[in-house]
Amino acid sequence: MSDLAIRLDDVHLTLGSGSAAVEVLRGLSLTVGTGEKVGIVGASGSGKSTALMVTTGLERADRGRVEVAGTDLGRLDEDALAIFRGRTVGIVFQAFHLVSDMTAIENVATPLELLGHPDAFARARAELEAVGLGARLDHYPVQLSGGEQQRVAIARALVHRPAIVVADEPTGNLDEATGTTIADLLFSRVAEVGATLMLVTHDPDLAARCDRVIHVRAGRSLDEAAA
């Protein structure tokens, strides 16, 4: 097995069409080792969040190679890509993206149910307990604070024990104290699961907690530096 968890090689992506077309990624190349925690930093519009989108297969590169956990995503059709993502990747978004009419435990159990796990709710309960929400299983997102919602999102991202976790500004909607607590939780849970972490952030202190920091500018990897 390769010691690379993620490899983006000369990746190009244009979003929009006609006069609204924007070339977001312009030959982006980067690698992330298995088990490594890498911070992706750059100005707004630099392409760092789009890099996460192509890594998860939520956006298709126009050209270039996107290889995740040894799989060339460009060779997968949409159904195979969805299955691969459901089994291999966990995603944490800035805005939580919880399903509003599902309870915390339902939000976390759903990815497992889609994969056909018979013990989906038992595993969801255990994961929510691991993030400190054992007493909030039956609460809906509107009944939870921002920090609690992000805990649910982290539980949902990790409940299927993914090889890769990507996080896009996971503390961006939280106050400083809550953000620090959530960052602590994210890093500890990723370490316990043994996953690789690719983290986009504007926060240099959060990026510095990673093993390595990659700077992205104008859709390209500018440089890499040890954190």
VENQUI-V980813 format. One record per pair of residues at least 12 apart in sequence whose C-alpha atoms are under 8 Angstrom apart, sorted by the first residue. I is the first residue (numbers start at 0). J is the second residue. Records with the same first field share a line. If there is no record, write none. Layout:
# VENQUI-V980813
I->J, J
This chain:
# VENQUI-V980813
0->69
1->69
2->32, 33
3->30, 31, 32, 33, 68, 69
4->30, 31, 32, 33, 34, 66, 67, 68, 69, 163, 195
5->29, 30, 31, 32, 33, 54, 65, 66, 67, 68, 69
6->28, 29, 30, 31, 64, 65, 66, 67
7->27, 28, 29, 30, 54, 63, 64, 65, 66
8->26, 27, 28, 29, 63, 64, 65
9->25, 26, 27, 28, 62, 63, 64
10->24, 25, 26, 27, 28, 60, 61, 62, 63, 64, 65
11->23, 24, 25, 26, 27, 60, 61, 62, 63
12->24, 25, 59, 60, 61, 62
13->61
22->218
23->44, 45, 46, 49, 217, 218
24->46, 49, 50, 217, 218, 219
25->217, 218, 219
26->63, 218, 219
27->218, 219, 220
28->219, 220
29->220
31->195, 197
32->195
33->194, 195
34->193, 194, 195, 196
35->195, 196, 210
36->195, 196, 197, 198, 209, 210, 211
37->196, 197, 198, 206, 209, 210, 211, 212, 213
38->197, 198, 199, 200, 206, 207, 209, 210, 211, 212, 213
39->197, 198, 199, 200, 206, 212, 213, 214, 215
40->199, 200, 201, 203, 206, 212, 213, 214, 215
41->201, 214, 215, 216
42->201, 215, 216
44->217
45->215, 216, 217, 218, 219
46->215, 216, 217, 218, 219
47->199, 215, 218
48->167, 199
51->165, 167, 197, 199
53->65
54->66, 67
55->84, 88, 165
56->72, 80, 84
59->73
60->73
68->87, 162, 163
85->110, 114
86->114, 159, 161
87->160, 161, 162, 163
88->156, 161, 162, 163, 164, 165
89->155, 156, 157, 161, 163, 164, 165
90->156, 164, 165, 166
91->152, 153, 156, 164, 165, 166, 167, 169
92->152, 166, 167, 168, 169
93->166, 167, 168, 169, 170, 171, 172
94->169, 172
95->148, 149, 152
96->152
97->140, 148, 152
98->140
99->139, 140, 141
100->139, 140
101->139, 140
102->136, 137, 138, 139, 140
103->135, 136, 137, 138, 139, 140, 151
104->120, 123, 124, 127, 136, 137
105->120, 123
106->151, 155
107->123, 127, 151, 152, 154, 155, 156, 158
108->120, 122, 123, 155, 158
110->155, 159
111->158, 159
122->158
123->154, 155, 158
124->136
126->154, 157, 158
127->150, 151, 154
130->150, 151, 153, 154, 184
131->150
132->147, 150, 151
145->172, 173
146->173, 177, 178, 181
149->169, 181
150->181
153->185
157->188, 189, 192
160->192, 194
161->192, 194
162->193, 194, 195
163->194, 195, 196, 197
164->189, 194, 195, 196, 197
165->196, 197, 198
166->196, 197, 198, 199
167->198, 199, 200
168->198, 199, 200, 201
169->181, 182, 200
170->182
171->200
182->205
206->226
207->226
208->226
209->226
210->225, 226
211->223, 224, 225, 226
212->224, 225, 226
